Amino acid sequence: MNYPIRLGGIPPDAYPDYRYEVIFKGYKWDPQVEDSNTVSEYALLMDRETAKNLAGWAEMLSTETVMMERRLLTNLSLAAGLGLPKAIVRALQHIKNVEDTNNIRLMRFDFHPTDTGWMISEVNSDVPGGFAEASILPKIAAPYFNGYRPGQDAGESLYNAFYEKLQKSGRIAFIHATSYSDDRQVMQFLCDYFNARGMDAFPAAPDHVGWVGRKAVCTAKGLEGKLDGVIRFFPCEWFVNLPGSAHWQGYFDTITLSCNHPAAILTQSKRLPLVWDKFEMDIPMWKSLLPETADPRVIAPDAEGWVYKPALGRVGEGISIKEAISEKEAKKIKKAVHRYPKDWVAQRRFNSQPLLAGGRQAFHLCVGVFTVNCACAGFYGRISPYPRIDERAKDIPILIAKE
């Protein structure tokens, strides 16, 4: 299948300066994973019709996702098959209000060009990353490509959503695992973006937040006080690893403006398709764009055309695409699936259609489409020589054809 998208090369003599800008202006603090350079020498050049289609599909998927979350919250017995920690399900039972007026809903849908058309591999429903790559990276790359422009600025979209809710400046805590530099770079970009526009934004650990009458307060030394908003980049299932003194259950029932509310974990699970027929609701976009998904116990261990995925996996980890993993990793995945099948899914493998770069090397592509409150908020790209987009993949700016 032919796609009206292509890879355009950064001029070789300009690439060192481009990479330098990406690292120091684009918050790409991890430009190298082992022996792999993760700053691509290419940009993805996309026609306007493709950009419009991907944005529209992501918006419809977002609407369907919110519908499913609300249905699950009204009947959490349906969530039993999602592979969530029991403590998380118990905390979800105490949610009193997850209305749009109290929360900002952020998602990222990952699209792939295949031999049968665009398909999605997942939704990053809980704590999607890639904001700087969807905000600054296209602006750094755009001067090298006449006739193309950056798309929406994902950071601006999120900021506008907060400002619209608050109608003023406010104190916003950006919650993340502070010991991980790759998480910190995401939060630092957003903190700097919000601060530059008048908010009082600062990074914090999940246990730096306390609760007074269901309202969030910061307890970190020197930053004590009321919070007007919380942006969480700490995966919901990680809460169970925090000490009891962290009082993480407060995130589930706060009336403080939040992004994302922990209820997002319900649709983060890749086992969602195993229960959605029980919802008795129409979700045509999800059913048309996601490959067939099954409980791994009903699929033969070496069945052709299927891959295993961890229910709460991220960054491509644990996906059993044989060309992208070693024999040792393949055996490890099969063993884990056999021992803990309720933590995994089997999914029909789609045939990713690679793009040629300079007529020579082939790259597999993932286009992440952000949505904020179910409206398209920007594009995030990654490419890989393997059909698995994981931590070795390269970040690639996405540029859209001008009028």
N, C-alpha and C positions, 0 to 999 in steps of 0.2 A: 504494500500500500504506500502511495506517495503522500508525503506530508509537506505543506507549504512552509516549512521551517528549515533552517540550515545553521551550520556552525561557521561563524566568521572568525578568522584569526586576528589576534592582537598583533600588530607589526612586530616582528622579532626584535628589532632594535629598540622598540618602545617597551617591550615586556618587562625588563628589569625595573624600570620606573613605575610601571603599572602595578607590578607585584608589591613594590615598596609602598605605594599608596594604599593598596588593599589592606596591607598589614597594619599600617600606622594611622590611616584615616578611615578604613573600613572595618576596624575592630576584628581583624582576622589574626588573632594571636596564636592560632595553632595552624600555621601554613604548611606544616609537615607532619605526616603520620608515618612513623618508621622511615622507610625509604621513599614514601610517596609525597610528592608536592601536591597540596590540595587547592592551589590557586590555579585555575584553568588558564591556558593560553588562548582560549576561545571565548566568544560570546554566542549566545543563542539568539538568532535573528528570526523573529516571529511575525507573520502577517497579522493584520488587524482582525480578520475574521476568526482565525484560530484563537486569538486572545479573547475575543468577545465570547466565543463558544465555551472556552474553559472557565471564564469568569461566570457565565450564566449557569453552567452545570454545577460549579462549586456553590453558588448561591442556593440552588435548588437542593443540593445535597445537605447544605447547612440547615435549611428549613426542616427537612425530613429528620435530620439528626436530633434537633431540638424536640421534635414531636416524640421521637423514640425515648429520649431521656425523660420527658415528662410522664410518659406512659409507665416507664420502669419505676419512677419515683412513687407513683400511685399504687404500685403492686410489686414490691421488691422481691416477692417470691419468684418472679420471672428472672431476677438477676442471679439466681442460684447457679446457673450454668455458665456464667461469664468468667470464672476463674479468678475472682477477686479475693483478697484476704478477708477472712471472716470479720476482723476488727473494723475494716472499712465498711462492710455491709451493715454492721451494727451502727456505725456512726451515721450512715446514710438514713437510717430509720428515724433519726432525730431531727432531720431537716424540716423546718417550718415554712420556709418561703424561698423559692428560687425563681421568682418572677423577673422579667426583663428589667423592671425598674430598679432592681437592687444589684444587678450584675451585668457585666460585659462578657459576651460570648465570643471567644476567639478559637478558630480552628485552622487547620491546614490540610488540604486534600492533595494527595500525591498522585499525579497523572503520569501515565507512560504511553508512548506511541507503540502500538502493537500491529501485527499483521492483519488484524481485523478492526482496527480503529483505536481511539483513545480508551484506556481503561484505568481504573484506580487500584492501587495496591492497599491503601489504608487511609484513615483519617487520623491525623495527629490532633486528637480532640482535647487532651488534657493540658499538655504544656508544649505547644509547638515552638520550635526554634527557627532560626534563619532570618531574623529581622534585619540585621545590618546588611546581609546579603541581598535582601529584597528592597532595601532602602538606599544604601550608599553605593553598593557595587555597580548597579546600572548607571549611576551618575558618573562614576569614575571611568566606565568603559565607553559611554556614549560618544565622546569626542572622536573616537577612532572609527566610527561607523556613520557615514553620511546617510541621511534618509531614515534613520532609526532614532527612537527616543526611549527614555525610561518609562515604565508603566507607573502604576500607583505606588506611592511611598507607604510601605507597611507601617513604619514607625509613626508617620503622620496620621494614618487611619486610626491607630490605637489611641494616640494622644487626643484626637478629636472626639473619640467616643467617651473618653474620661471627662474632657472639658464639658461636653454636652450634658453629661449626667450631673457634674458638680456645679456647673454654671459659675465657676470661680477657680482660682488656684487652690491647691490643697497639698497635704502631706501624703505622699505615696511611698509605700515600702515595696521594694522589689525583692521577693523572697526566692532564694536559691540555695543550693548546696555550695557554701562559700569556699570549700576546699578544691573545687574543680574550676580550673581556669577557662575551660570551654563553656561552662555555664556562666561564669562571671562576665565573659566578653559579651554575651547576649544581654545580660542585665545592665552592664555598664553603658552599652550603647543606648538602651532605652532610658536609663537614668539621665544621661547627658542630654538626650533629646528632650525629655520632659523638663529638665531644669532650664535649658536654654529658652524654653517657652513659658517660664514663670512658675512652674510647679516646684514644690520642695520634695524632690525625689531622692531616695537613697537606697543602696543595697542592704539587705539584711538576711540573716539566717532564719529558718522556720521557727526556731525557739526564741527568736527575738520579739515575737508577737504574743501579747497576752490579751485577755478579754474581760471587759467590764460591762455588765449588762448587755451582752451580745455585741458590743462594739469593740473593734480592734484598737489596741494601744501598743506602742513600741516600748519595749523594756530594755533595749540595748543602751549601755552606758553612754551618756552624752546625747542620746537621741530620744530620750523618754518623752512620751506624750501621746495624745490622741492621733489616730490615723484617719484620713479621709478616704483612703483606698488602698487596696492590696493587689499587686500583680504577682502571681505565683508561677515560678519556673522550677518548682520542686515537685517531681512526680507524686501523685496522690498515694500510690501504693508504698512509697518510701516512708510515709508517716508512721507506719507500724514499727519502723526501726528506731524511732526517736525514743528517748527516755520518757517515762511517765510525767516528769516535771515539765515537759514541753507543752502539755495541754493542747495537743494538735486537734482534738475534737472540736475546738472552738471555730476552726475554719469552716466547718460544715454548717454551723447555725448562726453565723454572724450576719448582722444587718449592715455592716460596712461594705461599701462598694467593692466588688471583687472581680478579678479576672485571673484564671477561671475559677468558678465555684467548683468544689470537689465533685459535684454531681457529674462533671464531665468524664470521670473515670468509667461511668457506665457505658459510654460509647467509644471509649478508648480501647476497650477489650476487642480483640479480633475474633472473639467467640460470639459477638453480637449477632451475626447471621444465623447462628444455631437456635436463637430464641425469637427472632423478629416475626416469624409467622404467627406467634401467639399474641402479637399486639393487635391483630385485626385492623390494620391501617394500611393505607396506600403509600408505598415508598418506591415509586417506579425508577427514580434515578439511581438509587443504591442498587436495586436489583438488576439494572441494565449495565452498570459500569463496574461492579465488583465481580471478580471471578467466583465460580461456585465454591462454596466453603462447607466443610463437613467436619464432624467429630473424627479425630484421627483413629479411633477404635473401629470405625466402619470402613477404613481404607487399608488395603494390604500394605505391609511395611515397605515393600519395594515397588509399589504401583507406579507405572509410567504416567507421566503427565501431572503429577501432584507434587507439591512442596509442603514442608512443615513450617509453621510459624509459631513463635511463643505468643500467648494471648496478650501479654503486656510488654512485648518486645519493642525496642526503639532503635533507630539508626541502622536498620537492616540486620541487627544481631540475631543469630539463631535461625535464619532462613536457609533452608536446605537446598539451595540451588547448586547443583554439583560442580558446575564449571567455576564457581566462585569460592569454593571451600576445599580444604584439604580432606583427605580420607579420615584423618584423626578427628576433625571437627564433625564430619558426617556421622561417624560412629557415636560420638558424644551426643549429637542431637537425637539419633535414633534411640539411644539408651534413655535419655530424658523423656522422650515421648512415650516410651514403653512404661516407664515408672510413674510418670505424672501426666497422663493423657488429658486430664481436665485443665491443665495449664497450657494446652497447645491446640492448634487447629491444623487441619489439612486443607489446602486450597489448590484448585486447578491452576496450573502454571500457564500464564499467557506468554506468547512469543514476542518478547521485546524486540522492536525493530530499531537497530542501531543507525546512527547518523555517521556519515563519513566526514572526516576532518581533513581538508586539503587533499581530498581524493585518495587518502592513504589509510590512516588509522580509523577504526570504527569505535564509536562510543555509544553506550546505552544512556538514555536520558530519563530524568525524573523532573517534572515541573510541579512544584508545590504551589498551590493557589490558596492564599490566606483569605479568610473571611472574618469580618468583625461585625457582630450582630447580624449575621446572615447576608452581609453585603461584601462583595469582593474588595480586598484590601491590599493586593499586591501579589507578585510572582517571585518564586524562589527556584533556582535551577541547580541541578547537580548532574555530573556525567561520570561514567565509569567504563573502563574497558570490559568489565564483567556485567552480566545481566542482574547483578545484585548491587543495589545502591547502598553502600555501607560507609563506615568511617574512613575508608580509603578513597571515596569518591571526591571529585573536584568540584568546588563551588564555581558556578558559571553565571555571569550576569545575563538577564533576559531583557532584550530590547525589542520594541514593537515598531513596526513600520509607521512612518508619519502619514498624514493625510495626503 
